[in-house]
Each structure stands twice: as C-alpha cells, then as structure tokens.
Amino acid sequence: AGLRDLLSGVNKYSTGVGRIWVAVVFLFRLLVYVAAAENIWKHEHDEFECNIKQPGCENVCFDHFFPVSHIRFWALQLIMVSTPSLLVVFHVAYRENREKHHNQKLYKNPGKIDGGLLCTYLISLILKIGLEIFFLVLFYKLYNGFKIPRHVKCDIKPCPNTVDCYISKPTEKMIFLYFLVATSCLCIVLNLSELSYLMFKYSIKCYLKRHVKNQQ
Amino acid sequence: MDWGALHTILGGVNKHSTSIGKIWLTVLFIFRIMILVVAAERVWGDEQQDFVCNTLQPGCRNVCYDHFFPISHIRLWALQLIFVSTPALLVAMHVAYRRHEKKRQFRKGDQKCEFKDIEEIRKQRFRIEGSLWWTYTSSIFFRLIFEAVFMYAFYFMYDGFRMPRLMKCNAWPCPNTVDCFVSRPTEKTVFTIFMIAVSSICILLNVAELCYLLTKFFLRRSRKAGNSKQQPNHENKEETKQNEMNELISDSCQNTVIGFSS
C-alpha cells in the first residue's frame, strides 16, 4: 500500500509517458505480484522434494539452487525501480518550501518540469533504466537464464551422491517469470522514450531561444 | 490482496460510462473480484498440498501436478480480471487529458470557456462523443477480445470446464502409470462454472454496450445529414423559423436519449 501511495504522488509531476509507466508498474507488476505471483512461491521450500532420505540434503540443495527466491528478488526490483521517482517528489517539495520560506513567488509553477527540476527528472529516469537493466542481468546471471527447470541434479554434502531434486510448479513459475520480465522490458522502453522525448523537447527549446537571441 | 486500488481506478471511470457500462462494472466487482477474493482463493488454497498420488516415489507428485495444472485456475482468473480492467484505463486517461486541456484554456482566460472555476472542471462529466466515443468503443472492443481469449485459453488448457477427481499420470520419475487425486474437485467445478457463467454475462453486456454505442452513432450521423440537407433550401424568414423549430425538436430528442443513458 505504501508503494501505491508513492506512485500516485509521483503521477502529479510526470509527463504523459511517465503516467503510462506508473500505470504499467502498478497494474501489471505490483498487482500481478500481489494477486497472483506471491501465492505460487508461497510453499516453494516445503514442496521442493529430493529423491533421498538423507537429512539436510534437501535444505542444502534448495539453498544452492535458490540463493534468493525469485519472488523476493522481484519485490526488491519493484521497490528499487520506483524509488528514483522520490527524487522528483523531494525536489518539488524543496521548491515549495523555499517559496514559503521567502514568502514570494520564486518559480512560475513549482510542479512544472523546467530548469533544476528537469535535471532531477532526467536523472531519475536514467537511474530507473539503469536499475531495471541491472536487476534483469543479475537475475540472468544468478539463475543461468530465464528458465525454471522441472528437476535439478544435486551432489553437495551431505547428499551421499548425485540426487534428483524436483521443483514445484515449474511451468506456472515460468509463465509468471516471462510475464514479469516482459513488463520489465516494457518499462525500460517507456523510460527510454520518455528520456529521448524530454531531451529532444528541451534541446529544441534551447536552440530556438538561442536563434531568437542571435536574430536580435 | 490489493484489489482496492483497482476499485478506485475503475470507480473513477464509472462516471463517464453508459448505464450498461455501469452494470458491467458492478458485475465485475461483486460477482468476480469479490467472489475470487472471498471464496475461490480458499478453495484453491491447499491445492498442491492435498494433491495426492498413489506412489511413494519422491518427485512424482510435483511432476504430475505440474503436468496437469500448468497454471492454476485462480491465477488465470486473476490475470483475466487484471487484463479485462485495463482498457478502462484508456478511457480514464482520455478524460484526464480533456480535463487538462480545459484547465489550460481556463487558465489562459479563454472567453469561450464556460466554467466558473477549476473545481467545476474537475467535477464535470464528459459526454461520450467525438474522440472520447472512439476511445470508449475501442476499450469495450479490447475487453471483449481479452475475455474471449482467456475463456478459450482456459477451455484449451483444461479440456473443458470440469475438474476430474482422478488423473492418471506417467511422467518421469513416476515408475509407471499412477493414480493422482485432486482435492475438492466438486467445489472447484462449481466455482469454475460460476466464474465462466459470469464471464459470459460480462461478454454479453459488452456486446450490448457496443451495439448501443454504434446505434447511437449512426442515429446521430443520419440526423446531422438530414439537417444539413434542409439548409440550402431555405431562403425566406418563414423557412428559417421552421428550420429553427426542427433543430429544437431534434436537440430535445437527443437530450432525452442522453438523459436515458445517464
């Protein structure tokens, strides 16, 4: 619920594409995570079964193949990716505070994206893109690709030899994995387009201003 | 389960819907989301724990469960609800964009703007015409497509809408064909049929809304064409008066139709 309030607060100071990004993050990532994905991974450790009676073997194998559970990884990703938007909210609050402090109108509109706020907004976009790519690459490295096998072979002590271990609900997990990776990529594309749109818009503005100055 | 936020978003769209749209929203919330959260989740809660196979071979149960249930019913319905609610966002975005434009006009001090203050713009209800009509109609169209796709996917994946009591499984590492028993099959069948029935009702409501919007569009068009035909004919005062009366009558007709829809 806290993430939801943060996102709706950010909505006020975003561009049109930014608002689409908030809607995508909220509907297709947060809601799907809470409503569906969390329950699939709920009993993953209990349902992880190895073909052996040796005590401790199952625990060790599970820990080896899932250092961080997928679902916790995504929760972390979602939180980190939504945080750069806070920078914008803080900057706007700082501007409004300054106006109140000096008791005069310093800015045309504290919420409008220009000057220093534009810099902050662009930095937050770059951070978002960077974090998304970082998490996707980390996931790929950690789990050797975007797949969830049905069974894995494990031979770590105390397992006496190579045992078969079976993962629960691998197909369902893979469907949601692909879904969340796809929405991640969609968010990267949205952020990139917003970045290029803003840079294009303001460089044209700068160029026109300089052109007008030169003519005068 | 955080459906409350979805409720807030869709509630905002409610103001700008037709009356069939409002019925659809009610059906969606009461008969689908609420039933899903309150009842269906409990029924499917202990799904894999109580899925029992007649073998002690470790791993056989996991593999058989995964083979027969690639994606759980409950997750499929949750995804269906999320996708089906998403087109309403298009309408919400369009309305927000129009409001933004009106606010900009108002701030610039446009004489044409008929609102007294910002609050009135915020509370104003937009009529479904012009570009908003296209957005609204395409959102209904997408809703229909999503509903149909999910229902077909469900039918295709589970070979019908019945939950069998017993399934025979011989995927590796099961040593031979083993019997596997599903937990609460009758209760699951009942809820499956219920959700499918409500899905079909939603599809029918969407089709009805689409027909209504198309009928309204064509009626309005034919009325406009009829009015423009009369214009080149009138040359004296009497005909001007007659034309004015005709327009008044057609306007009041339009208002009754829109009044009915609101």
Interface residues (C-beta under 8 A of the other chain):
Chain A: A1 R4 G16 R19 I20 A23 F26 L27 F28 L30 L31 V32 V34 A35 A36 N39 I40 H43 D46 E47 E49 C50 N51 I52 R150 H151 D164 C165 Y166 I167 S168 K169 P170 T171 E172 I175 F176
Chain B: M1 D2 W3 A5 L6 Q48 Q49 Q57 P58 G59 R61 N62 V63 Y65 D66 F69 P70 I71 S72 I74 R75 A78 L79 I82 S85 T86 L89 M93 Y97 P173
